[in-house]
Amino acid sequence: MTITRRGFIRLCSYTVAIVGVLAIRNVQLMFENDDKTIALENSYVRAIEDLSTSAENISTTLQKGIYSGTPEMLQELSAKLWRESGSAKAALAQLPVQELQLENTNKFLSQVGNYALSISQKVSDGETLSNEEYKNLKSLYHFSKNFSQEMWDLESQINSGQISIVKIANAVQASAGESAPPTVTEGFSDFEEGFESYPTLIYDGPFSDHILEKDPIMIKGAEDATEDYALKRGAQAANVNQSDLKRGQDEAGKMPSYVFENENTSVAITKQGGLISYMLKSREVSSNSVSQTEAMITALRYLESLGIKNMQTTYYETYNNIITINYAARQDDIVCYTDLIKVSVALDNGEILGFDARGYIVNHFDRTFTTTRMAESDAKALLSPLLTVTKSKLALIPTEGTNEVLCYEFTCTTDEDTKVLVYIGVESKKEEQILILYESETGVLTM
């Protein structure tokens, strides 16, 4: 069969069209597969993050349980352990590691929850824990500490690209004869075989999760601030000329604010009262020629320049050559952890890069503290016998709701040289909170 010139051209056109259609379809399939891969990867990343968080919460709660001295606190911590162990098992079930027989990991998570329930039941019946039970708690804590560290290390490798989490699924689906590249499953194998590590420290500061749950006390009934006044305060907070700032998008919510900004600075001023809500400067800090002590002095002077006084340094953390210092209000020699301000200082030249007074604006007012208090000696008697008190003071702390409670704050040490903060309510006569205190070259933090 012969083909005409017109037919040849038409055939070529059809062929090009078909090739084009196939190419487009291949691209579509490629993007569809990419979308599925991304969705799969995101689901696994979320599961890893959930498992890491639950593992750390289990470790911290177990450590607090060791040093709990009252049935009420032990019951509260036991309930939290039960919840966190269930969350960890649920997260683990979402990961495609079924081909691994994670008997020890699942056994540990189950034991944590079950042991917590048994302890809770025992103390609710009026019994006290035996030395053997305390020993068991310590054993569970040390295992959980390693488990937590391994999980955060694994998540860090995933986030840095050292491990592709999608390879988990590929490894699960691979046939036995195929040689698979290193996968996340190897990390879980380590959990089964035992490991050595140290506790991870991730915390933003004590009692910092309640700052925006209440209506701000300091702006209630205050007069409205003009835009000009707000701009003046914003420039003062950022240490720039007013002309350097432009009006940004206002903030709504419980603390409506004017927002002013430039290419690297953002500052918010409350519309009621004209209070500085926060200020943030973004820049790289490549050196640390300013000492931590000098930075703390600079931060305190900055607060005073804004008219904020009677603040006490509590905790701080240094990261990427920036030190962030937590300040709490002080009234009648009582530290009010409810009234928090954070200041960030660059360690290359001492510039103020961050200021956050939202917790202070929400909670601060002149309080009248109760004089009906249990004796400090009676409060001290409620502490665990495993703790040695090094110092004590009165402190106001937030509850899990939006209230606050006056406590004796006892700074204690353990036989392992761990520092523990225990808060005994002066009226409730019970342990209101337990925090583990960590001190290092980079800061002083609590968990």
Secondary structure, DSSP 8 states (H G I E B T S, - for coil): ----HHHHHHHHHHHHHHHHHHHHHHHHHHHHHHHHHHHHHHHHHHHHHHHHHHHHHHHHHHHHHHT--SHHHHHHHHHHHHHHHHHHHHHHHTSS-TTS--HHHHHHHHHHHHHHHHHHHHHHTT----HHHHHHHHHHHHHHHHHHHHHHHHHHHHHTTSS-TTHHHHHHHS-TTS-----THHHHHHHHH------------TT-S-TTSS--STTTT--B--HHHHHHHHHHHHTS-GGG-EE---B-TTS-EEEEE-SSEEEEEETBTT-EEEEEE--------S-HHHHHHHHHHHHHHTT--SEEEEEEEEETTEEEEEEEEEETTEEEEEEEEEEEEETTT--EEEEE-HHHHHH-------S----HHHHHHTS-TT-EEEEEEEEEEE-SSS-EEEEEEEEEE-TT--EEEEEEETTT-SEEEEEEEEEETTEEEE-
